Amino acid sequence: MTEITESYVAENVKNILSKPLENYSSKEACKFALSIIDLTTLEGSDTDKKVIDLCTKAKSFCEKGKDIPNVAAVCVYPPFVKIAKQQLKETNINVASVAGAFPSGQSPIEVKLAEIKYAIDEGADEIDMVISRGKFLEGKYDEVSDEIFKIKKVCGNVHLKVILETGELLTPANIRKASDMAIEAGGDFIKTSTGKINPAATPEAVFVMLEAIKDHYKKTGKKIGIKPAGGISNVNSAMNYLKLVNAVLGKEWMNPHLFRLGASRFADAVLEEILK
């Protein structure tokens, strides 16, 4: 494995982002970006009405024009999963739920497992968990890995996205180690951020995560998904992530089953670009 240094990451990211996105016109790229969004509301002020309005928005994109897709999922806190599921029942839009002491990760594993089971029982199709960064930074890697393993066991066939909170991991080497751990412990996706701290998603962090996915695929033949999330508010920043995934992993990853964008504001911007 290549040594993961800041200069190595920066050089590769600069090279990839300097080139155009291959195999997509500008409008096709925007439509694809819309189709992989997890439309998100994760605020303490969330209400039933806010979630219903978000679901109404999520299933309305296809009505805006020919060949405009809806988003991939709506992501909410566990108490709103049932409402979201009801609102989206006649669509192909998934319901994702953050669970397991989001966003801090600072709860006993028994509490995390109970919350995740609750969200699944309420109808969640996907779970977005966050690793215990404090334990990771203390070097308690086995504990972090064991938590992910136990959470995936509770999830069963429900897709598990493992949030690394890359902005708190401090170095590319730590991001790579956390990525490898999350994948090996059973995560179906690895995700950058909760969106609650800065920096959230960055091209550099995502590049490191993509290399971990690529190496795992070469070794095992198993495809792991990627989800940049946090701070993606305009079309240009989203296109950077499309370029990275396309360049590092290739066209096989360019679909909602293996690639998501976590966003709350970006969907409107990309729709506006499609309708121009």
C-alpha positions in Angstrom: 0.0 0.0 0.0 1.3 3.5 -0.9 2.2 5.6 2.0 -0.7 8.0 2.6 1.0 11.4 3.0 -0.6 14.8 2.6 1.6 15.6 -0.4 0.6 12.3 -2.1 -3.1 13.0 -1.5 -2.9 16.7 -2.6 -1.0 15.8 -5.8 -3.5 13.2 -6.9 -6.6 15.3 -6.0 -5.2 18.2 -7.9 -4.5 16.1 -11.0 -8.0 14.5 -11.0 -9.9 17.8 -10.4 -7.9 19.5 -13.2 -9.6 17.3 -15.8 -13.1 17.3 -17.1 -15.6 14.6 -15.9 -15.4 11.8 -18.5 -18.4 10.2 -20.2 -20.9 12.8 -18.9 -22.3 16.0 -20.5 -22.9 18.8 -18.0 -26.6 18.2 -17.9 -26.2 14.4 -17.6 -23.8 14.9 -14.7 -26.3 17.1 -12.9 -29.1 14.6 -13.4 -26.9 11.9 -12.0 -25.9 14.0 -9.0 -29.6 14.6 -8.3 -30.3 10.9 -8.4 -27.7 10.1 -5.7 -28.6 12.7 -3.1 -29.7 11.7 0.4 -32.0 14.7 1.0 -31.4 15.4 4.7 -32.8 17.2 7.7 -31.0 16.6 11.0 -31.8 19.5 13.3 -33.0 19.7 16.9 -35.9 21.8 15.6 -37.1 19.1 13.2 -40.9 18.5 13.3 -43.4 16.1 11.7 -44.4 18.8 9.3 -40.8 19.6 8.3 -40.2 15.9 7.5 -43.4 15.6 5.6 -42.5 18.7 3.6 -39.0 17.2 2.9 -40.6 14.0 1.7 -43.0 15.9 -0.6 -40.0 17.7 -2.1 -38.0 14.5 -2.5 -40.7 12.9 -4.6 -41.5 16.0 -6.6 -38.3 16.3 -8.7 -39.4 13.9 -11.4 -42.4 16.2 -12.0 -40.1 19.1 -12.9 -39.3 18.0 -16.4 -38.6 15.0 -18.7 -36.0 12.5 -17.5 -35.4 14.4 -14.2 -34.8 11.8 -11.5 -35.9 11.9 -7.9 -33.3 11.7 -5.1 -32.1 8.4 -3.7 -33.1 8.7 -0.1 -34.4 11.0 2.7 -32.3 11.0 5.8 -33.9 11.8 9.2 -33.5 11.2 12.9 -35.1 7.9 14.2 -38.4 9.4 15.6 -39.3 10.5 12.1 -38.6 7.3 10.2 -42.2 6.0 10.3 -43.6 9.3 9.0 -41.0 9.4 6.2 -41.7 5.8 5.3 -45.4 6.5 5.1 -44.8 9.6 2.9 -42.5 7.7 0.5 -44.3 4.3 0.4 -45.3 4.5 -3.3 -41.9 5.7 -4.5 -38.4 4.1 -4.9 -36.9 6.6 -2.5 -35.3 5.0 0.5 -35.6 6.2 4.1 -32.2 6.5 5.8 -31.8 7.2 9.5 -28.9 8.5 11.5 -28.7 6.3 14.6 -26.2 5.1 17.2 -25.6 8.3 19.2 -25.3 10.6 16.2 -23.5 12.9 15.9 -21.0 12.5 18.8 -20.9 8.7 19.0 -20.6 9.1 22.8 -22.9 6.5 24.2 -22.5 3.0 25.4 -22.8 0.3 22.7 -26.0 -1.0 24.3 -27.7 2.3 23.8 -26.4 2.6 20.2 -27.7 -0.8 19.3 -31.1 -0.1 20.9 -31.5 3.1 18.9 -30.5 1.4 15.7 -32.9 -1.5 16.3 -35.6 1.1 16.9 -35.0 2.9 13.6 -35.0 -0.4 11.7 -38.2 -1.5 13.4 -39.8 1.9 12.4 -38.9 1.1 8.7 -35.5 2.5 8.0 -34.0 1.1 4.8 -30.5 2.4 5.6 -28.6 3.3 8.8 -26.0 6.1 9.0 -23.9 5.4 12.1 -20.9 7.3 13.4 -17.7 5.8 14.8 -16.4 6.6 18.3 -13.7 9.1 17.3 -12.6 9.5 20.9 -11.8 5.8 21.1 -10.2 5.8 17.7 -7.9 8.7 18.6 -6.9 7.0 21.8 -5.8 4.0 19.8 -8.6 1.7 20.9 -9.0 0.3 17.4 -10.4 -3.1 18.5 -13.2 -1.4 20.4 -14.2 0.8 17.5 -14.1 -2.1 15.1 -16.1 -4.3 17.5 -18.8 -1.6 17.7 -19.2 -1.4 13.9 -19.3 -5.2 13.8 -22.1 -5.4 16.4 -24.1 -2.6 14.7 -23.9 -4.3 11.3 -25.1 -7.6 12.9 -28.2 -5.7 14.2 -28.6 -4.1 10.7 -28.6 -7.4 8.9 -29.7 -6.7 5.3 -30.3 -3.0 6.1 -27.5 -1.0 4.5 -25.0 0.4 7.0 -23.2 3.7 6.2 -20.3 4.2 8.6 -19.5 7.9 9.2 -15.8 8.5 9.9 -16.1 12.3 10.8 -12.9 12.8 8.8 -12.5 16.4 10.1 -11.7 15.0 13.5 -9.3 12.3 12.4 -6.6 14.9 11.8 -4.4 13.0 9.2 -4.7 11.2 5.9 -3.2 8.1 7.6 -5.9 8.1 10.3 -8.6 8.5 7.6 -7.2 5.5 5.8 -7.0 3.4 8.9 -10.6 4.3 9.9 -11.8 3.5 6.3 -10.1 0.1 6.4 -11.6 -0.7 9.8 -15.1 0.3 8.8 -15.0 -1.8 5.7 -13.5 -4.8 7.3 -16.0 -4.6 10.2 -18.9 -4.9 7.8 -19.8 -1.3 6.6 -21.6 -1.3 3.3 -20.7 2.4 2.8 -18.1 4.7 4.2 -19.2 8.3 4.7 -17.2 11.4 5.4 -19.0 13.5 7.9 -22.0 14.2 10.1 -22.2 17.7 8.7 -22.0 19.1 12.3 -18.3 20.1 12.3 -15.8 21.8 10.0 -14.2 20.7 7.9 -16.9 18.3 6.7 -16.4 16.5 3.3 -13.2 17.5 1.5 -11.9 16.1 -1.8 -8.7 15.0 0.0 -10.6 12.9 2.6 -12.8 11.4 -0.1 -9.7 10.5 -2.2 -8.2 8.6 0.8 -11.5 6.8 1.4 -11.8 5.9 -2.3 -8.3 4.3 -2.3 -9.3 2.2 0.6 -12.4 1.0 -1.3 -10.4 0.3 -4.4 -7.8 -1.7 -2.5 -10.5 -3.7 -0.7 -12.2 -4.5 -4.1 -8.9 -5.6 -5.6 -8.3 -7.9 -2.6 -11.9 -9.3 -2.1 -14.0 -8.5 -5.2 -16.5 -6.8 -2.9 -17.8 -3.3 -3.7 -18.2 -0.8 -0.9 -20.1 2.5 -1.3 -18.9 6.0 -0.7 -20.9 9.0 0.6 -19.4 12.5 0.8 -21.6 14.5 3.1 -21.4 17.9 4.7 -20.8 21.3 3.1 -21.9 20.2 -0.4 -24.0 23.3 -1.3 -23.2 24.0 -5.0 -22.8 22.2 -8.3 -19.1 22.7 -8.6 -18.3 21.1 -5.3 -20.5 18.1 -6.1 -18.9 17.7 -9.5 -15.5 17.4 -7.8 -16.8 14.3 -6.0 -18.2 12.8 -9.2 -14.8 13.3 -10.8 -13.0 11.6 -7.9 -15.3 8.6 -7.8 -15.2 8.2 -11.6 -11.4 8.5 -11.7 -10.5 6.3 -8.8 -13.2 3.6 -8.9 -14.7 3.9 -12.4 -18.1 3.8 -14.0 -19.2 0.7 -12.0 -19.5 2.9 -8.9 -21.5 5.6 -10.7 -24.9 4.6 -9.4 -27.1 5.2 -6.3 -26.3 1.7 -4.9 -22.6 2.6 -4.4 -22.4 6.4 -4.4 -24.4 9.0 -2.5 -24.1 12.7 -1.7 -25.4 13.9 1.6 -27.0 17.3 1.1 -29.8 19.5 2.2 -29.2 22.7 0.1 -27.6 21.2 -3.0 -30.7 19.6 -4.5 -32.2 23.0 -5.4 -29.0 24.2 -7.0 -28.5 21.2 -9.2 -32.2 21.2 -10.2 -31.8 24.8 -11.3 -28.8 23.8 -13.4 -30.7 21.0 -15.0 -33.6 23.3 -15.9 -31.4 26.0 -17.6 
